[in-house]
Amino acid sequence: MKNKITCSLLAALVLTFSLLCIFLPKSDFSESERRVLAAFPDISTESVFSGDFSEKFEEYSTDTFPFRDIFRGIKAYSSEFIFKLSDNNKLFSQNGHLSKLEYPLNLPMLDHAAERFSSIFESYLKDSGASVYLSLVPDKNYFLDTLKLDYDKLTSYMQGKMHYAEYIDVFPTLTIDDYYTTDSHWRQECIGDTAKAIADAMQAEISENYTENILDVPFYGVYAGQAAKRVAPDTIKYLTNDIISDCIVTSYDTGSAKPAAMYDMDKAHGRDPYEMFLSGNCSLLTIENPNAEKERELVVFRDSFAGSLVPLLCEGYSKITLVDIRYIQSSILQSFVDFDRADDVLFLYSTSLMNNSLALK
């Protein structure tokens, strides 16, 4: 009798969740994880027999399972407190910080990044007369006791591949407290000395005089949603002064000029408040400083870390052009950027992107 009851309850549970999977509304985006969820795969004879359909259907089923965030939370807390695992899907907590394992060092990815950068140098910079610089931003794991990249090898490897660029070492200017506790990025209010180190290396003058402003919304970084645990939010602070306020920011993300903002308050109240810095992931953007003491131009090849750092460099330049080759083909840059006018060119990238560089075009 007991077995019949158990089987009946199990069958009812399976039937209930099957019906919920079928009839509950499906979302195509996870707000907590900030990623697009898997869609129902196309069915064809080829996809079925190749196994492609079953693989993609498994991803779809996992992403659209009923009450998914609740079960993700149960798994996260079970992994930490019951099974005593050091990480949950590569996410871990240490010294009040959430972080994600980045290991081991992937030399083919470094080669891909170096090839992209060398192609840009050979095509646009070799005969431009511009001074070329490279600076790498350590991910949070550099400061934590965990499996981590071989940062000495990473930095020396990239320097060897980019012999045409002077290396600016910002590692000594940073500590774990310069990063958000729930996110991968650094805090703008903490990187004044980092910006000064970069400016000094490029012989650009910045004053470091800023007013600190506090964003009026709590910031739950990307790791907060991915970790599926309750965590205290961060606070975003952003720096202003007369130079920054007077700068003219223009986005060319759509191919034509469109006014943009140094600090985008619409995005500050959106899905990812960190995107307030220079409007997030823009393929091409310019900053013009009408108060510059002399005509001097900088081109920055960047990832998201540059969004909060570049405003602090504005005082030293009449114009800064930011290029993100994750979103624009490097082969067409001559149509949008006049490299012959550039005095300095900075490749500013995080070590985590260098170790996963396939997005660079």
C-alpha positions in Angstrom: 0.0 0.0 0.0 2.8 2.3 0.9 4.5 1.7 -2.5 1.3 2.6 -4.3 0.9 5.8 -2.4 4.5 6.7 -3.1 4.2 5.9 -6.8 0.9 7.9 -7.0 2.5 11.0 -5.4 5.5 10.8 -7.6 3.3 10.4 -10.7 1.2 13.4 -9.6 4.3 15.5 -9.0 5.7 14.6 -12.4 2.4 15.3 -14.1 2.0 18.6 -12.3 5.4 19.9 -13.3 4.9 18.7 -16.8 1.7 20.7 -17.1 3.4 23.7 -15.6 6.3 23.4 -18.1 3.7 23.4 -20.9 1.3 26.0 -19.8 3.2 28.5 -17.6 4.2 31.7 -19.6 7.9 31.6 -20.7 10.3 34.4 -20.3 13.1 34.9 -22.9 15.3 36.8 -20.4 16.5 36.2 -16.9 16.6 39.4 -14.9 18.6 37.9 -12.1 21.3 36.4 -14.3 21.1 39.2 -16.9 21.2 36.8 -19.8 19.0 35.7 -22.7 17.4 32.3 -21.9 17.4 29.4 -24.4 14.6 29.3 -26.9 12.7 26.2 -28.0 14.9 24.7 -30.8 13.8 24.2 -34.3 12.9 20.6 -35.2 14.2 18.9 -38.3 15.3 15.4 -39.3 18.9 16.5 -39.4 18.8 18.2 -35.9 17.1 15.1 -34.4 19.5 12.5 -35.8 22.6 14.7 -35.1 21.7 15.1 -31.5 21.6 18.9 -31.9 17.9 19.1 -31.1 18.2 17.0 -27.8 21.1 19.1 -26.7 19.3 22.4 -27.3 16.1 21.1 -25.8 17.9 20.2 -22.6 19.2 23.8 -22.4 15.6 25.1 -23.1 14.1 22.8 -20.4 16.7 23.9 -17.8 16.2 27.6 -18.6 12.3 27.4 -18.5 11.8 25.0 -15.6 8.9 26.2 -13.3 10.1 28.2 -10.2 13.6 28.0 -11.6 15.0 30.8 -9.4 13.7 29.2 -6.2 15.4 25.9 -7.1 18.6 27.8 -8.1 18.6 29.3 -4.6 18.1 25.9 -2.9 21.0 24.5 -4.9 23.2 27.4 -4.0 22.6 27.2 -0.3 22.8 23.4 -0.3 26.2 23.5 -2.1 27.6 25.9 0.5 26.1 24.8 3.8 25.2 21.1 3.3 27.8 19.7 0.8 30.4 22.3 1.9 31.5 22.9 -1.7 33.9 25.8 -2.3 31.9 27.1 -5.3 28.5 26.7 -7.0 28.8 26.7 -10.8 32.2 28.4 -10.5 30.7 31.2 -8.2 32.0 31.6 -4.7 32.0 34.0 -1.8 35.1 35.1 0.1 36.0 38.1 2.3 32.5 39.6 1.7 32.9 39.4 -2.1 31.2 37.3 -4.7 33.4 36.2 -7.5 33.7 33.7 -10.3 36.5 31.2 -10.9 38.7 32.1 -14.0 41.1 29.2 -14.5 43.3 28.0 -16.1 45.2 30.4 -18.3 44.1 29.9 -22.0 47.0 30.7 -24.3 45.0 30.3 -27.5 42.6 33.0 -26.3 45.6 35.3 -25.6 46.8 34.5 -29.1 43.5 35.5 -30.5 43.4 38.8 -28.7 47.0 39.5 -29.6 46.3 38.7 -33.3 43.3 41.1 -33.3 45.4 43.9 -31.7 48.3 43.3 -34.0 46.0 43.5 -37.0 44.7 46.9 -35.8 48.3 48.1 -35.2 49.5 47.0 -38.7 46.4 48.4 -40.4 45.9 51.7 -38.7 48.7 52.6 -36.2 52.0 51.5 -37.6 52.6 54.7 -39.6 50.3 57.0 -37.7 52.9 58.4 -35.3 50.7 57.7 -32.3 52.2 56.3 -29.0 50.7 52.9 -28.3 50.0 51.6 -24.8 48.7 48.4 -23.2 47.1 48.1 -19.7 45.5 45.0 -18.3 43.0 45.1 -15.4 43.1 42.1 -13.0 39.9 40.3 -12.2 38.9 40.1 -8.5 40.4 36.6 -8.1 43.9 38.2 -8.2 43.2 39.5 -4.7 41.4 36.4 -3.3 42.6 33.0 -2.1 41.3 30.7 -4.8 42.3 29.0 -8.1 43.4 31.8 -10.3 45.1 32.7 -13.5 48.9 32.9 -13.7 48.8 36.7 -14.0 52.6 37.1 -14.3 52.6 34.8 -17.3 49.5 36.5 -18.8 50.9 40.0 -18.6 54.3 39.0 -19.9 52.8 36.9 -22.7 50.7 39.8 -23.9 53.6 42.2 -23.7 55.7 39.8 -25.8 53.0 39.6 -28.4 52.5 43.4 -28.4 56.1 44.6 -28.7 54.9 47.8 -30.3 53.0 48.9 -27.1 54.4 50.3 -23.9 52.9 48.4 -20.9 51.2 50.3 -18.1 51.1 48.2 -14.9 48.0 49.1 -12.8 48.0 46.0 -10.6 49.9 47.8 -7.8 47.3 50.6 -7.7 44.4 48.2 -6.9 43.0 46.2 -4.0 40.0 44.0 -3.6 38.2 46.9 -1.9 38.4 48.8 -5.3 35.8 46.3 -6.7 32.1 46.0 -6.1 31.3 43.1 -3.7 28.5 41.7 -6.0 30.0 42.5 -9.4 33.1 42.0 -11.5 33.8 45.7 -12.0 35.8 48.3 -10.2 34.4 51.2 -8.3 35.0 54.6 -10.0 35.4 56.4 -6.7 38.3 54.1 -5.9 40.3 54.2 -9.1 41.6 57.8 -9.1 45.1 56.6 -8.5 44.7 54.0 -11.3 43.6 56.7 -13.8 46.5 58.9 -12.6 49.0 56.1 -13.2 47.7 55.6 -16.7 47.6 59.4 -17.4 51.2 59.8 -16.1 52.5 57.0 -18.3 50.9 58.7 -21.3 52.2 62.1 -20.1 48.7 63.5 -19.9 47.8 65.8 -17.0 44.8 65.2 -14.9 44.0 66.9 -11.5 42.1 64.3 -9.6 39.7 66.9 -8.2 36.2 65.4 -8.3 32.9 65.6 -6.5 31.5 62.3 -5.4 27.9 61.6 -6.1 25.8 58.6 -4.9 23.3 56.8 -7.2 19.9 56.6 -5.5 19.3 52.9 -6.4 20.8 49.8 -4.9 23.2 47.9 -7.1 23.0 44.2 -7.3 25.9 43.2 -9.6 26.0 40.4 -12.1 27.3 37.9 -9.5 24.4 38.6 -7.2 21.9 37.2 -9.6 24.1 34.3 -10.8 24.9 33.2 -7.3 21.1 32.9 -6.5 21.6 33.9 -2.9 20.5 36.8 -0.7 23.3 39.4 -0.6 23.6 43.0 0.5 23.6 45.4 -2.4 26.5 47.7 -3.4 26.2 51.4 -3.8 27.3 53.1 -7.0 29.2 56.4 -6.7 30.2 58.5 -9.7 32.6 61.4 -10.0 32.0 64.8 -11.5 33.8 68.1 -12.0 33.5 71.0 -14.3 35.6 69.3 -17.0 33.5 66.1 -17.0 30.3 68.1 -16.9 31.2 70.2 -19.9 32.3 67.3 -22.1 30.3 66.5 -25.2 29.6 62.7 -25.6 28.5 61.3 -28.9 27.5 57.7 -29.7 28.0 56.1 -33.1 26.4 52.8 -32.1 23.9 53.0 -34.9 26.3 54.2 -37.5 25.2 57.8 -37.2 26.0 60.5 -34.6 23.7 60.6 -31.6 24.0 62.6 -28.3 25.0 60.4 -25.4 25.9 61.0 -21.7 28.9 60.6 -19.6 26.5 59.1 -16.9 23.3 57.7 -18.4 20.6 58.0 -15.8 18.1 56.0 -17.8 20.5 53.0 -17.7 21.3 53.8 -14.0 17.7 52.8 -13.2 17.6 49.9 -15.7 18.6 46.2 -15.6 22.3 46.9 -15.0 23.1 50.2 -13.3 26.8 49.9 -14.0 25.8 50.6 -17.7 25.3 54.2 -16.6 29.0 54.7 -17.2 29.3 56.0 -20.8 26.0 54.2 -21.7 27.4 50.7 -21.2 28.5 48.6 -24.2 28.7 51.0 -27.1 30.7 50.0 -30.2 32.0 53.5 -30.9 31.8 56.7 -28.8 33.6 60.0 -28.7 34.2 62.5 -25.8 35.1 66.1 -26.7 36.5 68.3 -24.0 36.0 72.0 -24.9 38.1 73.1 -22.0 41.2 71.2 -23.0 44.4 73.3 -22.7 45.8 71.9 -26.0 44.7 69.7 -28.9 45.5 66.1 -28.0 43.6 63.0 -29.0 43.4 59.6 -27.4 41.9 56.4 -28.9 40.9 53.6 -26.4 40.3 50.1 -27.4 38.2 48.9 -24.5 35.9 46.6 -22.6 33.4 47.5 -19.9 36.1 48.5 -17.4 36.9 51.6 -19.4 33.4 53.0 -19.0 34.1 54.2 -15.5 37.8 55.0 -16.0 37.9 57.0 -19.2 35.8 59.9 -17.7 38.7 60.5 -15.3 41.1 60.9 -18.3 39.1 63.5 -20.1 41.0 66.5 -18.6 44.1 65.4 -20.3 42.7 65.3 -23.9 40.7 67.4 -26.3 39.0 64.3 -27.7 38.8 60.7 -26.7 37.5 58.0 -29.0 36.4 54.7 -27.4 36.2 51.6 -29.6 34.8 48.2 -28.5 35.7 45.6 -31.1 33.3 43.1 -29.5 30.6 45.1 -31.3 32.2 46.5 -34.4 34.5 44.8 -36.9 38.1 46.0 -36.6 38.4 45.8 -40.4 36.0 48.7 -41.0 37.3 51.1 -38.4 39.0 53.4 -40.9 35.4 54.5 -41.9 34.8 55.8 -38.5 38.1 56.7 -36.8 40.8 59.1 -38.1 43.8 57.3 -36.6 46.2 59.9 -38.1 44.9 62.5 -35.6 45.5 60.2 -32.6 48.4 61.2 -30.3 48.0 58.2 -28.0 46.3 54.8 -28.4 45.5 52.7 -25.3 44.5 49.0 -25.3 42.7 48.7 -21.9 41.3 45.2 -21.2 40.5 43.0 -18.3 42.4 39.8 -17.7 39.1 37.8 -17.8 38.3 39.1 -21.3 41.8 38.3 -22.5 41.3 34.7 -21.2 38.0 34.5 -23.1 38.7 36.7 -26.2 36.6 35.1 -28.9 34.2 38.1 -28.8 36.9 40.4 -30.2 36.3 40.9 -33.9 
